[in-house]
Amino acid sequence: MTYFVYLIGCKNRRKLTTYVGYTNNLIKRIDLHNKGKGAKFTRGRKWKLFYFEKFSSKKEAILRECYIKKNRKFRNLIKNLYL
């Protein structure tokens, strides 16, 4: 099965908020975030997909998700592309 690690963003006023997650169905997952049925943090916002990576195992995806969540430099690099 294929897994994806994704970074989505939402711009409110002048601030860009990002969220990192993993899933096996990227399009469905982002749709759920936008319908308010995603993670609690993502509810009530309109999200856009900024970045994703594809993995062949769930374990690889989870490890990469953790790395991206902890790596502020990487997230800020992606954010700066969209500001």
Kinemage of the C-alpha trace (Angstrom):
@kinemage 1
@onewidth
@group {chain A} dominant
@subgroup {mainchain}
@vectorlist {calphas} color= white
{ca met a 1} P 0.000 0.000 0.000
{ca thr a 2} L 1.148 3.542 -0.722
{ca tyr a 3} L 1.299 6.200 2.002
{ca phe a 4} L 1.726 9.939 1.750
{ca val a 5} L 3.193 12.508 4.111
{ca tyr a 6} L 1.666 15.893 3.421
{ca leu a 7} L 1.983 19.488 4.501
{ca ile a 8} L -1.094 21.668 4.198
{ca gly a 9} L -1.388 25.373 4.852
{ca cys a 10} L -3.992 27.989 5.650
{ca lys a 11} L -3.472 31.734 5.458
{ca asn a 12} L -5.361 33.836 8.009
{ca arg a 13} L -4.756 37.565 7.781
{ca arg a 14} L -0.956 37.778 7.502
{ca lys a 15} L -0.085 34.491 9.199
{ca leu a 16} L 0.389 31.154 7.454
{ca thr a 17} L -0.461 28.107 9.569
{ca thr a 18} L 0.764 24.656 8.549
{ca tyr a 19} L -0.170 21.105 9.452
{ca val a 20} L 1.725 17.874 8.730
{ca gly a 21} L 0.102 14.453 8.545
{ca tyr a 22} L 0.173 11.087 6.816
{ca thr a 23} L -2.467 9.072 5.002
{ca asn a 24} L -3.011 6.370 2.413
{ca asn a 25} L -5.549 8.490 0.455
{ca leu a 26} L -4.262 12.026 0.035
{ca ile a 27} L -7.189 13.599 -1.815
{ca lys a 28} L -9.783 12.158 0.565
{ca arg a 29} L -7.782 13.244 3.616
{ca ile a 30} L -7.458 16.861 2.511
{ca asp a 31} L -11.166 16.891 1.672
{ca leu a 32} L -11.902 15.680 5.218
{ca his a 33} L -9.717 18.454 6.683
{ca asn a 34} L -11.647 21.037 4.661
{ca lys a 35} L -15.005 19.597 5.740
{ca gly a 36} L -14.028 19.868 9.427
{ca lys a 37} L -13.678 16.124 9.933
{ca gly a 38} L -9.882 16.030 10.082
{ca ala a 39} L -7.681 16.543 13.098
{ca lys a 40} L -9.078 18.908 15.744
{ca phe a 41} L -6.375 21.484 14.966
{ca thr a 42} L -7.462 21.713 11.320
{ca arg a 43} L -11.182 22.295 11.854
{ca gly a 44} L -12.790 25.515 10.694
{ca arg a 45} L -10.119 26.441 8.132
{ca lys a 46} L -9.711 26.158 4.376
{ca trp a 47} L -6.547 24.159 3.662
{ca lys a 48} L -4.373 23.933 0.562
{ca leu a 49} L -1.864 21.215 -0.181
{ca phe a 50} L 1.655 22.677 -0.197
{ca tyr a 51} L 3.858 19.587 -0.237
{ca phe a 52} L 3.708 15.800 -0.194
{ca glu a 53} L 5.976 12.763 -0.380
{ca lys a 54} L 5.090 9.195 -1.345
{ca phe a 55} L 6.197 6.089 0.628
{ca ser a 56} L 5.786 2.358 0.188
{ca ser a 57} L 5.302 1.579 3.899
{ca lys a 58} L 3.404 3.087 6.800
{ca lys a 59} L 6.499 2.988 9.001
{ca glu a 60} L 8.519 5.104 6.542
{ca ala a 61} L 5.681 7.616 6.301
{ca ile a 62} L 5.339 7.946 10.075
{ca leu a 63} L 9.086 8.454 10.507
{ca arg a 64} L 9.138 11.151 7.820
{ca glu a 65} L 6.060 12.843 9.304
{ca cys a 66} L 7.803 13.051 12.687
{ca tyr a 67} L 10.930 14.461 11.054
{ca ile a 68} L 9.014 17.175 9.205
{ca lys a 69} L 6.987 18.098 12.297
{ca lys a 70} L 10.171 18.614 14.309
{ca asn a 71} L 12.156 20.328 11.544
{ca arg a 72} L 11.134 23.998 11.669
{ca lys a 73} L 13.665 24.959 8.991
{ca phe a 74} L 11.995 22.645 6.480
{ca arg a 75} L 8.499 23.876 7.330
{ca asn a 76} L 9.617 27.520 7.144
{ca leu a 77} L 11.214 26.874 3.751
{ca ile a 78} L 7.904 25.552 2.427
{ca lys a 79} L 6.013 28.428 4.084
{ca asn a 80} L 8.261 31.032 2.475
{ca leu a 81} L 7.454 29.644 -0.959
{ca tyr a 82} L 3.774 30.507 -0.389
{ca leu a 83} L 3.984 33.873 1.391
